[in-house]
Amino acid sequence: MNKLFDFKHVRGDIFGGITAGIVALPLALAFGVSSGMGPSAGLYGAIFVSFFAALFGGTNTQISGPTAPMTAVSMVVIAGMVASFDGDLNKALPAILTVFLLAGLMQIVLGMVGMGKYIKYIPYPVVSGFMTAIGVIILLTQVLPSVGYYPKEDVEYVSQFKPFAEEIILDNILKEQAGEGVLVLEDFKETINKAQHITQEQIDQESQTLASKAASGILGSIKVFPRAFMNINWLELLLALGTIFIIYGFKRITKKVPSTLVALVVMSGIAVGFDLDYRYIEEIPNGLPIPNFGIFTEFSLLSITPYIFTALTLAILGAIDSLLTSVVADNMTKTKHKPNKELIGQGIGNSIGAIFGGIPGAGATIRTVVNINGGGKTRLSGMFSGILLLIILVSLGPVASQIPAAVLAGILITVGIGVMDYKGLKAIPYMPKPEVIIMIVVLILSSLWNLVYAVGIGLVIAALMFVKKIGDLTAERSDVKSLKKEKYWDDELDFPEGLKDEVFIKHIKGPLFFGSTSDFQALMKQIPDCASTVVIRMDRMQYIDQTGLYVLEDALIELSKQDKTVLLVDVLKQPRYLLERIDIVPDLIPNDRIFDNFKDCTTWIKQNVILDSSGSRCDCAVKKCT
């Protein structure tokens, strides 16, 4: 127990945790509303992820909860699944939470198999483009609520979708009848009867769903900007602008009190105190959170299969987000986090949060910094942060329900502005072109198409560019020349002058892998026919993959067909192991033609490659004279 909890710093942990919890409150509400699941989902996520990620995680001072990147990806999941359930969030909720649960379980698996140490290898341009896209998405999608415009409440806009709504309802009836096996000629009257009883209310509801879907995302939001700006609710706009002004202005006065919380309290107080006619956020339920057992009772593999990759993206994104925050915490506290344990903790927090209806989260940098500055030193601080939010939920739920939606929109706009990677954007003129291309591709695809696929495409492009670069460098450094033309290595300076035109040497400088094998094949073809002995120096070839292994085997077979003697020098451990596994050694290259150093190889050459008095070569090893 003493190893798990350290109560020596409990006072600092309490103060740091409470401060971080206060900072987390408005963000949790805002992220919940932005996700489409409502403010309570944001609070539930903040409570459970914060508590359990701290309890089981590997970073003592980390504060976890909903973050901008995780919420942005969650929005994609929620919007897509709600649309597939006829626009009904309640019907889609079990499937949505199942995807979130799956993401949490994937994080646990990533931690258990030791993937935490590999997260750091994700290229910066991919992360930079993604984070900037997150900021752009949040910023542009919050314009509509900040001006008080909600597409599904715009009667004129919704009316455009009524013809499509009727078609969809009729199509659903046909699918339902076909599924029940009654869609045959003699029972077609039942189908016609149902079609005749479609109500105006059903058409209106489906039209609103279509309108909301059409106006979602960046492109959808931009399309309805003209209508939004023609129908501005000036009170909502003033509430949003006031929130933004206080958040940035109060920071200039002091940073000891969270400006986001000040803006939330002041602007909500003004709206309530003056009894303004503003739009509330959704009602936050009273009492303790209740598990959503629909995850298990209504589980359908078919409904979540299209989102398996999305769940994996959420898991990896949460891992990156959390471990980057862990590094920040390490730098501030001079400690060392345990990456795999941290992933397990995050996975447990997200899994439990999903069961209780919360949106997924990750380590939150700002909240972690606030916790450390507030005196937090152990995992208790993160647990206290979660407990505080639970107390607020239970005791102040009805009060929090009075918060204006425009205020949360204003908070999210500042979050969107803050989350963009300005460091990466400023460096565009100076970065290598391949990295700029990766960042811009990820940024554009994430913003305009799909966050999930954009990251995958970015990683593939980055990997291909890296492979090409390493292959080019390896080919550039590796060549085939006679010893008279070759740039000598130090131990080759004393090589017999008379043999320098007869012995050809191949320096492999770097790994021989699938990215460099084509160049290797081209170089091997440069060996002239007059050569009887080829020396392949492998001193600097630390690694060979399966592709490189088979290409090397093909080259050795070809040289053997040409009656050329091949000598290997200083074969390192990993390549030697694979050469022996597929019998290149000793079938193609006998052990007595593998040398630990070039000196021993030179001795063998002097004894076996002999020039006659006329200057012609006689290679006794292969019984061939010219």
Secondary structure as a PSIPRED ss2 file (coil, helix, strand):
# PSIPRED VFORMAT (PSIPRED V4.0)

   1 M C   1.000  0.000  0.000
   2 N C   1.000  0.000  0.000
   3 K C   1.000  0.000  0.000
   4 L C   1.000  0.000  0.000
   5 F C   1.000  0.000  0.000
   6 D C   1.000  0.000  0.000
   7 F H   0.000  1.000  0.000
   8 K H   0.000  1.000  0.000
   9 H H   0.000  1.000  0.000
  10 V H   0.000  1.000  0.000
  11 R H   0.000  1.000  0.000
  12 G H   0.000  1.000  0.000
  13 D H   0.000  1.000  0.000
  14 I H   0.000  1.000  0.000
  15 F H   0.000  1.000  0.000
  16 G H   0.000  1.000  0.000
  17 G H   0.000  1.000  0.000
  18 I H   0.000  1.000  0.000
  19 T H   0.000  1.000  0.000
  20 A H   0.000  1.000  0.000
  21 G H   0.000  1.000  0.000
  22 I H   0.000  1.000  0.000
  23 V H   0.000  1.000  0.000
  24 A H   0.000  1.000  0.000
  25 L H   0.000  1.000  0.000
  26 P H   0.000  1.000  0.000
  27 L H   0.000  1.000  0.000
  28 A H   0.000  1.000  0.000
  29 L H   0.000  1.000  0.000
  30 A H   0.000  1.000  0.000
  31 F H   0.000  1.000  0.000
  32 G H   0.000  1.000  0.000
  33 V H   0.000  1.000  0.000
  34 S H   0.000  1.000  0.000
  35 S H   0.000  1.000  0.000
  36 G C   1.000  0.000  0.000
  37 M C   1.000  0.000  0.000
  38 G C   1.000  0.000  0.000
  39 P H   0.000  1.000  0.000
  40 S H   0.000  1.000  0.000
  41 A H   0.000  1.000  0.000
  42 G H   0.000  1.000  0.000
  43 L H   0.000  1.000  0.000
  44 Y H   0.000  1.000  0.000
  45 G H   0.000  1.000  0.000
  46 A H   0.000  1.000  0.000
  47 I H   0.000  1.000  0.000
  48 F H   0.000  1.000  0.000
  49 V H   0.000  1.000  0.000
  50 S H   0.000  1.000  0.000
  51 F H   0.000  1.000  0.000
  52 F H   0.000  1.000  0.000
  53 A H   0.000  1.000  0.000
  54 A H   0.000  1.000  0.000
  55 L H   0.000  1.000  0.000
  56 F H   0.000  1.000  0.000
  57 G C   1.000  0.000  0.000
  58 G C   1.000  0.000  0.000
  59 T C   1.000  0.000  0.000
  60 N C   1.000  0.000  0.000
  61 T C   1.000  0.000  0.000
  62 Q C   1.000  0.000  0.000
  63 I C   1.000  0.000  0.000
  64 S E   0.000  0.000  1.000
  65 G E   0.000  0.000  1.000
  66 P C   1.000  0.000  0.000
  67 T C   1.000  0.000  0.000
  68 A H   0.000  1.000  0.000
  69 P H   0.000  1.000  0.000
  70 M H   0.000  1.000  0.000
  71 T H   0.000  1.000  0.000
  72 A H   0.000  1.000  0.000
  73 V H   0.000  1.000  0.000
  74 S H   0.000  1.000  0.000
  75 M H   0.000  1.000  0.000
  76 V H   0.000  1.000  0.000
  77 V H   0.000  1.000  0.000
  78 I H   0.000  1.000  0.000
  79 A H   0.000  1.000  0.000
  80 G H   0.000  1.000  0.000
  81 M H   0.000  1.000  0.000
  82 V H   0.000  1.000  0.000
  83 A H   0.000  1.000  0.000
  84 S H   0.000  1.000  0.000
  85 F C   1.000  0.000  0.000
  86 D C   1.000  0.000  0.000
  87 G C   1.000  0.000  0.000
  88 D C   1.000  0.000  0.000
  89 L H   0.000  1.000  0.000
  90 N H   0.000  1.000  0.000
  91 K H   0.000  1.000  0.000
  92 A H   0.000  1.000  0.000
  93 L H   0.000  1.000  0.000
  94 P H   0.000  1.000  0.000
  95 A H   0.000  1.000  0.000
  96 I H   0.000  1.000  0.000
  97 L H   0.000  1.000  0.000
  98 T H   0.000  1.000  0.000
  99 V H   0.000  1.000  0.000
 100 F H   0.000  1.000  0.000
 101 L H   0.000  1.000  0.000
 102 L H   0.000  1.000  0.000
 103 A H   0.000  1.000  0.000
 104 G H   0.000  1.000  0.000
 105 L H   0.000  1.000  0.000
 106 M H   0.000  1.000  0.000
 107 Q H   0.000  1.000  0.000
 108 I H   0.000  1.000  0.000
 109 V H   0.000  1.000  0.000
 110 L H   0.000  1.000  0.000
 111 G H   0.000  1.000  0.000
 112 M H   0.000  1.000  0.000
 113 V C   1.000  0.000  0.000
 114 G C   1.000  0.000  0.000
 115 M H   0.000  1.000  0.000
 116 G H   0.000  1.000  0.000
 117 K H   0.000  1.000  0.000
 118 Y H   0.000  1.000  0.000
 119 I H   0.000  1.000  0.000
 120 K H   0.000  1.000  0.000
 121 Y H   0.000  1.000  0.000
 122 I C   1.000  0.000  0.000
 123 P C   1.000  0.000  0.000
 124 Y H   0.000  1.000  0.000
 125 P H   0.000  1.000  0.000
 126 V H   0.000  1.000  0.000
 127 V H   0.000  1.000  0.000
 128 S H   0.000  1.000  0.000
 129 G H   0.000  1.000  0.000
 130 F H   0.000  1.000  0.000
 131 M H   0.000  1.000  0.000
 132 T H   0.000  1.000  0.000
 133 A H   0.000  1.000  0.000
 134 I H   0.000  1.000  0.000
 135 G H   0.000  1.000  0.000
 136 V H   0.000  1.000  0.000
 137 I H   0.000  1.000  0.000
 138 I H   0.000  1.000  0.000
 139 L H   0.000  1.000  0.000
 140 L H   0.000  1.000  0.000
 141 T H   0.000  1.000  0.000
 142 Q C   1.000  0.000  0.000
 143 V H   0.000  1.000  0.000
 144 L H   0.000  1.000  0.000
 145 P H   0.000  1.000  0.000
 146 S H   0.000  1.000  0.000
 147 V C   1.000  0.000  0.000
 148 G C   1.000  0.000  0.000
 149 Y C   1.000  0.000  0.000
 150 Y C   1.000  0.000  0.000
 151 P H   0.000  1.000  0.000
 152 K H   0.000  1.000  0.000
 153 E H   0.000  1.000  0.000
 154 D C   1.000  0.000  0.000
 155 V H   0.000  1.000  0.000
 156 E H   0.000  1.000  0.000
 157 Y H   0.000  1.000  0.000
 158 V H   0.000  1.000  0.000
 159 S H   0.000  1.000  0.000
 160 Q C   1.000  0.000  0.000
 161 F C   1.000  0.000  0.000
 162 K H   0.000  1.000  0.000
 163 P H   0.000  1.000  0.000
 164 F H   0.000  1.000  0.000
 165 A H   0.000  1.000  0.000
 166 E H   0.000  1.000  0.000
 167 E H   0.000  1.000  0.000
 168 I H   0.000  1.000  0.000
 169 I H   0.000  1.000  0.000
 170 L H   0.000  1.000  0.000
 171 D H   0.000  1.000  0.000
 172 N H   0.000  1.000  0.000
 173 I H   0.000  1.000  0.000
 174 L H   0.000  1.000  0.000
 175 K H   0.000  1.000  0.000
 176 E H   0.000  1.000  0.000
 177 Q H   0.000  1.000  0.000
 178 A H   0.000  1.000  0.000
 179 G H   0.000  1.000  0.000
 180 E H   0.000  1.000  0.000
 181 G C   1.000  0.000  0.000
 182 V C   1.000  0.000  0.000
 183 L C   1.000  0.000  0.000
 184 V C   1.000  0.000  0.000
 185 L H   0.000  1.000  0.000
 186 E H   0.000  1.000  0.000
 187 D H   0.000  1.000  0.000
 188 F H   0.000  1.000  0.000
 189 K H   0.000  1.000  0.000
 190 E H   0.000  1.000  0.000
 191 T H   0.000  1.000  0.000
 192 I H   0.000  1.000  0.000
 193 N H   0.000  1.000  0.000
 194 K H   0.000  1.000  0.000
 195 A H   0.000  1.000  0.000
 196 Q H   0.000  1.000  0.000
 197 H C   1.000  0.000  0.000
 198 I C   1.000  0.000  0.000
 199 T C   1.000  0.000  0.000
 200 Q H   0.000  1.000  0.000
 201 E H   0.000  1.000  0.000
 202 Q H   0.000  1.000  0.000
 203 I H   0.000  1.000  0.000
 204 D H   0.000  1.000  0.000
 205 Q H   0.000  1.000  0.000
 206 E H   0.000  1.000  0.000
 207 S H   0.000  1.000  0.000
 208 Q H   0.000  1.000  0.000
 209 T H   0.000  1.000  0.000
 210 L H   0.000  1.000  0.000
 211 A H   0.000  1.000  0.000
 212 S H   0.000  1.000  0.000
 213 K H   0.000  1.000  0.000
 214 A H   0.000  1.000  0.000
 215 A C   1.000  0.000  0.000
 216 S C   1.000  0.000  0.000
 217 G H   0.000  1.000  0.000
 218 I H   0.000  1.000  0.000
 219 L H   0.000  1.000  0.000
 220 G H   0.000  1.000  0.000
 221 S H   0.000  1.000  0.000
 222 I H   0.000  1.000  0.000
 223 K H   0.000  1.000  0.000
 224 V H   0.000  1.000  0.000
 225 F H   0.000  1.000  0.000
 226 P H   0.000  1.000  0.000
 227 R H   0.000  1.000  0.000
 228 A H   0.000  1.000  0.000
 229 F H   0.000  1.000  0.000
 230 M H   0.000  1.000  0.000
 231 N C   1.000  0.000  0.000
 232 I C   1.000  0.000  0.000
 233 N C   1.000  0.000  0.000
 234 W H   0.000  1.000  0.000
 235 L H   0.000  1.000  0.000
 236 E H   0.000  1.000  0.000
 237 L H   0.000  1.000  0.000
 238 L H   0.000  1.000  0.000
 239 L H   0.000  1.000  0.000
 240 A H   0.000  1.000  0.000
 241 L H   0.000  1.000  0.000
 242 G H   0.000  1.000  0.000
 243 T H   0.000  1.000  0.000
 244 I H   0.000  1.000  0.000
 245 F H   0.000  1.000  0.000
 246 I H   0.000  1.000  0.000
 247 I H   0.000  1.000  0.000
 248 Y H   0.000  1.000  0.000
 249 G H   0.000  1.000  0.000
 250 F H   0.000  1.000  0.000
 251 K H   0.000  1.000  0.000
 252 R H   0.000  1.000  0.000
 253 I H   0.000  1.000  0.000
 254 T C   1.000  0.000  0.000
 255 K C   1.000  0.000  0.000
 256 K C   1.000  0.000  0.000
 257 V C   1.000  0.000  0.000
 258 P C   1.000  0.000  0.000
 259 S H   0.000  1.000  0.000
 260 T H   0.000  1.000  0.000
 261 L H   0.000  1.000  0.000
 262 V H   0.000  1.000  0.000
 263 A H   0.000  1.000  0.000
 264 L H   0.000  1.000  0.000
 265 V H   0.000  1.000  0.000
 266 V H   0.000  1.000  0.000
 267 M H   0.000  1.000  0.000
 268 S H   0.000  1.000  0.000
 269 G H   0.000  1.000  0.000
 270 I H   0.000  1.000  0.000
 271 A H   0.000  1.000  0.000
 272 V H   0.000  1.000  0.000
 273 G H   0.000  1.000  0.000
 274 F C   1.000  0.000  0.000
 275 D C   1.000  0.000  0.000
 276 L C   1.000  0.000  0.000
 277 D C   1.000  0.000  0.000
 278 Y C   1.000  0.000  0.000
 279 R C   1.000  0.000  0.000
 280 Y E   0.000  0.000  1.000
 281 I C   1.000  0.000  0.000
 282 E C   1.000  0.000  0.000
 283 E C   1.000  0.000  0.000
 284 I C   1.000  0.000  0.000
 285 P C   1.000  0.000  0.000
 286 N C   1.000  0.000  0.000
 287 G C   1.000  0.000  0.000
 288 L C   1.000  0.000  0.000
 289 P C   1.000  0.000  0.000
 290 I C   1.000  0.000  0.000
 291 P C   1.000  0.000  0.000
 292 N C   1.000  0.000  0.000
 293 F C   1.000  0.000  0.000
 294 G H   0.000  1.000  0.000
 295 I H   0.000  1.000  0.000
 296 F H   0.000  1.000  0.000
 297 T H   0.000  1.000  0.000
 298 E C   1.000  0.000  0.000
 299 F C   1.000  0.000  0.000
 300 S C   1.000  0.000  0.000
 301 L H   0.000  1.000  0.000
 302 L H   0.000  1.000  0.000
 303 S H   0.000  1.000  0.000
 304 I H   0.000  1.000  0.000
 305 T H   0.000  1.000  0.000
 306 P H   0.000  1.000  0.000
 307 Y H   0.000  1.000  0.000
 308 I H   0.000  1.000  0.000
 309 F H   0.000  1.000  0.000
 310 T H   0.000  1.000  0.000
 311 A H   0.000  1.000  0.000
 312 L H   0.000  1.000  0.000
 313 T H   0.000  1.000  0.000
 314 L H   0.000  1.000  0.000
 315 A H   0.000  1.000  0.000
 316 I H   0.000  1.000  0.000
 317 L H   0.000  1.000  0.000
 318 G H   0.000  1.000  0.000
 319 A H   0.000  1.000  0.000
 320 I H   0.000  1.000  0.000
 321 D H   0.000  1.000  0.000
 322 S H   0.000  1.000  0.000
 323 L H   0.000  1.000  0.000
 324 L H   0.000  1.000  0.000
 325 T H   0.000  1.000  0.000
 326 S H   0.000  1.000  0.000
 327 V H   0.000  1.000  0.000
 328 V H   0.000  1.000  0.000
 329 A H   0.000  1.000  0.000
 330 D H   0.000  1.000  0.000
 331 N H   0.000  1.000  0.000
 332 M H   0.000  1.000  0.000
 333 T H   0.000  1.000  0.000
 334 K C   1.000  0.000  0.000
 335 T C   1.000  0.000  0.000
 336 K C   1.000  0.000  0.000
 337 H C   1.000  0.000  0.000
 338 K C   1.000  0.000  0.000
 339 P H   0.000  1.000  0.000
 340 N H   0.000  1.000  0.000
 341 K H   0.000  1.000  0.000
 342 E H   0.000  1.000  0.000
 343 L H   0.000  1.000  0.000
 344 I H   0.000  1.000  0.000
 345 G H   0.000  1.000  0.000
 346 Q H   0.000  1.000  0.000
 347 G H   0.000  1.000  0.000
 348 I H   0.000  1.000  0.000
 349 G H   0.000  1.000  0.000
 350 N H   0.000  1.000  0.000
 351 S H   0.000  1.000  0.000
 352 I H   0.000  1.000  0.000
 353 G H   0.000  1.000  0.000
 354 A H   0.000  1.000  0.000
 355 I H   0.000  1.000  0.000
 356 F C   1.000  0.000  0.000
 357 G C   1.000  0.000  0.000
 358 G C   1.000  0.000  0.000
 359 I C   1.000  0.000  0.000
 360 P C   1.000  0.000  0.000
 361 G C   1.000  0.000  0.000
 362 A E   0.000  0.000  1.000
 363 G E   0.000  0.000  1.000
 364 A C   1.000  0.000  0.000
 365 T H   0.000  1.000  0.000
 366 I H   0.000  1.000  0.000
 367 R H   0.000  1.000  0.000
 368 T H   0.000  1.000  0.000
 369 V H   0.000  1.000  0.000
 370 V H   0.000  1.000  0.000
 371 N H   0.000  1.000  0.000
 372 I H   0.000  1.000  0.000
 373 N H   0.000  1.000  0.000
 374 G C   1.000  0.000  0.000
 375 G C   1.000  0.000  0.000
 376 G C   1.000  0.000  0.000
 377 K C   1.000  0.000  0.000
 378 T C   1.000  0.000  0.000
 379 R C   1.000  0.000  0.000
 380 L H   0.000  1.000  0.000
 381 S H   0.000  1.000  0.000
 382 G H   0.000  1.000  0.000
 383 M H   0.000  1.000  0.000
 384 F H   0.000  1.000  0.000
 385 S H   0.000  1.000  0.000
 386 G H   0.000  1.000  0.000
 387 I H   0.000  1.000  0.000
 388 L H   0.000  1.000  0.000
 389 L H   0.000  1.000  0.000
 390 L H   0.000  1.000  0.000
 391 I H   0.000  1.000  0.000
 392 I H   0.000  1.000  0.000
 393 L H   0.000  1.000  0.000
 394 V H   0.000  1.000  0.000
 395 S H   0.000  1.000  0.000
 396 L H   0.000  1.000  0.000
 397 G H   0.000  1.000  0.000
 398 P H   0.000  1.000  0.000
 399 V H   0.000  1.000  0.000
 400 A H   0.000  1.000  0.000
 401 S C   1.000  0.000  0.000
 402 Q C   1.000  0.000  0.000
 403 I C   1.000  0.000  0.000
 404 P E   0.000  0.000  1.000
 405 A H   0.000  1.000  0.000
 406 A H   0.000  1.000  0.000
 407 V H   0.000  1.000  0.000
 408 L H   0.000  1.000  0.000
 409 A H   0.000  1.000  0.000
 410 G H   0.000  1.000  0.000
 411 I H   0.000  1.000  0.000
 412 L H   0.000  1.000  0.000
 413 I H   0.000  1.000  0.000
 414 T H   0.000  1.000  0.000
 415 V H   0.000  1.000  0.000
 416 G H   0.000  1.000  0.000
 417 I H   0.000  1.000  0.000
 418 G H   0.000  1.000  0.000
 419 V H   0.000  1.000  0.000
 420 M C   1.000  0.000  0.000
 421 D C   1.000  0.000  0.000
 422 Y H   0.000  1.000  0.000
 423 K H   0.000  1.000  0.000
 424 G H   0.000  1.000  0.000
 425 L H   0.000  1.000  0.000
 426 K H   0.000  1.000  0.000
 427 A C   1.000  0.000  0.000
 428 I C   1.000  0.000  0.000
 429 P C   1.000  0.000  0.000
 430 Y C   1.000  0.000  0.000
 431 M C   1.000  0.000  0.000
 432 P C   1.000  0.000  0.000
 433 K H   0.000  1.000  0.000
 434 P H   0.000  1.000  0.000
 435 E H   0.000  1.000  0.000
 436 V H   0.000  1.000  0.000
 437 I H   0.000  1.000  0.000
 438 I H   0.000  1.000  0.000
 439 M H   0.000  1.000  0.000
 440 I H   0.000  1.000  0.000
 441 V H   0.000  1.000  0.000
 442 V H   0.000  1.000  0.000
 443 L H   0.000  1.000  0.000
 444 I H   0.000  1.000  0.000
 445 L H   0.000  1.000  0.000
 446 S H   0.000  1.000  0.000
 447 S H   0.000  1.000  0.000
 448 L H   0.000  1.000  0.000
 449 W C   1.000  0.000  0.000
 450 N C   1.000  0.000  0.000
 451 L H   0.000  1.000  0.000
 452 V H   0.000  1.000  0.000
 453 Y H   0.000  1.000  0.000
 454 A H   0.000  1.000  0.000
 455 V H   0.000  1.000  0.000
 456 G H   0.000  1.000  0.000
 457 I H   0.000  1.000  0.000
 458 G H   0.000  1.000  0.000
 459 L H   0.000  1.000  0.000
 460 V H   0.000  1.000  0.000
 461 I H   0.000  1.000  0.000
 462 A H   0.000  1.000  0.000
 463 A H   0.000  1.000  0.000
 464 L H   0.000  1.000  0.000
 465 M H   0.000  1.000  0.000
 466 F H   0.000  1.000  0.000
 467 V H   0.000  1.000  0.000
 468 K H   0.000  1.000  0.000
 469 K H   0.000  1.000  0.000
 470 I H   0.000  1.000  0.000
 471 G H   0.000  1.000  0.000
 472 D H   0.000  1.000  0.000
 473 L H   0.000  1.000  0.000
 474 T H   0.000  1.000  0.000
 475 A H   0.000  1.000  0.000
 476 E H   0.000  1.000  0.000
 477 R H   0.000  1.000  0.000
 478 S C   1.000  0.000  0.000
 479 D E   0.000  0.000  1.000
 480 V E   0.000  0.000  1.000
 481 K E   0.000  0.000  1.000
 482 S E   0.000  0.000  1.000
 483 L C   1.000  0.000  0.000
 484 K C   1.000  0.000  0.000
 485 K C   1.000  0.000  0.000
 486 E C   1.000  0.000  0.000
 487 K C   1.000  0.000  0.000
 488 Y C   1.000  0.000  0.000
 489 W C   1.000  0.000  0.000
 490 D H   0.000  1.000  0.000
 491 D H   0.000  1.000  0.000
 492 E H   0.000  1.000  0.000
 493 L C   1.000  0.000  0.000
 494 D C   1.000  0.000  0.000
 495 F C   1.000  0.000  0.000
 496 P C   1.000  0.000  0.000
 497 E H   0.000  1.000  0.000
 498 G H   0.000  1.000  0.000
 499 L H   0.000  1.000  0.000
 500 K C   1.000  0.000  0.000
 501 D C   1.000  0.000  0.000
 502 E C   1.000  0.000  0.000
 503 V E   0.000  0.000  1.000
 504 F E   0.000  0.000  1.000
 505 I E   0.000  0.000  1.000
 506 K E   0.000  0.000  1.000
 507 H E   0.000  0.000  1.000
 508 I E   0.000  0.000  1.000
 509 K E   0.000  0.000  1.000
 510 G C   1.000  0.000  0.000
 511 P C   1.000  0.000  0.000
 512 L E   0.000  0.000  1.000
 513 F C   1.000  0.000  0.000
 514 F C   1.000  0.000  0.000
 515 G C   1.000  0.000  0.000
 516 S C   1.000  0.000  0.000
 517 T H   0.000  1.000  0.000
 518 S H   0.000  1.000  0.000
 519 D H   0.000  1.000  0.000
 520 F H   0.000  1.000  0.000
 521 Q H   0.000  1.000  0.000
 522 A H   0.000  1.000  0.000
 523 L H   0.000  1.000  0.000
 524 M H   0.000  1.000  0.000
 525 K C   1.000  0.000  0.000
 526 Q C   1.000  0.000  0.000
 527 I C   1.000  0.000  0.000
 528 P C   1.000  0.000  0.000
 529 D C   1.000  0.000  0.000
 530 C C   1.000  0.000  0.000
 531 A C   1.000  0.000  0.000
 532 S C   1.000  0.000  0.000
 533 T E   0.000  0.000  1.000
 534 V E   0.000  0.000  1.000
 535 V E   0.000  0.000  1.000
 536 I E   0.000  0.000  1.000
 537 R E   0.000  0.000  1.000
 538 M E   0.000  0.000  1.000
 539 D E   0.000  0.000  1.000
 540 R E   0.000  0.000  1.000
 541 M C   1.000  0.000  0.000
 542 Q C   1.000  0.000  0.000
 543 Y C   1.000  0.000  0.000
 544 I E   0.000  0.000  1.000
 545 D C   1.000  0.000  0.000
 546 Q H   0.000  1.000  0.000
 547 T H   0.000  1.000  0.000
 548 G H   0.000  1.000  0.000
 549 L H   0.000  1.000  0.000
 550 Y H   0.000  1.000  0.000
 551 V H   0.000  1.000  0.000
 552 L H   0.000  1.000  0.000
 553 E H   0.000  1.000  0.000
 554 D H   0.000  1.000  0.000
 555 A H   0.000  1.000  0.000
 556 L H   0.000  1.000  0.000
 557 I H   0.000  1.000  0.000
 558 E H   0.000  1.000  0.000
 559 L H   0.000  1.000  0.000
 560 S H   0.000  1.000  0.000
 561 K H   0.000  1.000  0.000
 562 Q C   1.000  0.000  0.000
 563 D C   1.000  0.000  0.000
 564 K C   1.000  0.000  0.000
 565 T E   0.000  0.000  1.000
 566 V E   0.000  0.000  1.000
 567 L E   0.000  0.000  1.000
 568 L E   0.000  0.000  1.000
 569 V E   0.000  0.000  1.000
 570 D C   1.000  0.000  0.000
 571 V C   1.000  0.000  0.000
 572 L C   1.000  0.000  0.000
 573 K H   0.000  1.000  0.000
 574 Q H   0.000  1.000  0.000
 575 P H   0.000  1.000  0.000
 576 R H   0.000  1.000  0.000
 577 Y H   0.000  1.000  0.000
 578 L H   0.000  1.000  0.000
 579 L H   0.000  1.000  0.000
 580 E H   0.000  1.000  0.000
 581 R H   0.000  1.000  0.000
 582 I C   1.000  0.000  0.000
 583 D C   1.000  0.000  0.000
 584 I H   0.000  1.000  0.000
 585 V H   0.000  1.000  0.000
 586 P H   0.000  1.000  0.000
 587 D H   0.000  1.000  0.000
 588 L H   0.000  1.000  0.000
 589 I C   1.000  0.000  0.000
 590 P C   1.000  0.000  0.000
 591 N H   0.000  1.000  0.000
 592 D H   0.000  1.000  0.000
 593 R H   0.000  1.000  0.000
 594 I E   0.000  0.000  1.000
 595 F E   0.000  0.000  1.000
 596 D C   1.000  0.000  0.000
 597 N C   1.000  0.000  0.000
 598 F H   0.000  1.000  0.000
 599 K H   0.000  1.000  0.000
 600 D H   0.000  1.000  0.000
 601 C H   0.000  1.000  0.000
 602 T H   0.000  1.000  0.000
 603 T H   0.000  1.000  0.000
 604 W H   0.000  1.000  0.000
 605 I H   0.000  1.000  0.000
 606 K H   0.000  1.000  0.000
 607 Q H   0.000  1.000  0.000
 608 N H   0.000  1.000  0.000
 609 V E   0.000  0.000  1.000
 610 I E   0.000  0.000  1.000
 611 L E   0.000  0.000  1.000
 612 D C   1.000  0.000  0.000
 613 S C   1.000  0.000  0.000
 614 S C   1.000  0.000  0.000
 615 G C   1.000  0.000  0.000
 616 S C   1.000  0.000  0.000
 617 R E   0.000  0.000  1.000
 618 C E   0.000  0.000  1.000
 619 D E   0.000  0.000  1.000
 620 C C   1.000  0.000  0.000
 621 A C   1.000  0.000  0.000
 622 V C   1.000  0.000  0.000
 623 K C   1.000  0.000  0.000
 624 K E   0.000  0.000  1.000
 625 C E   0.000  0.000  1.000
 626 T C   1.000  0.000  0.000
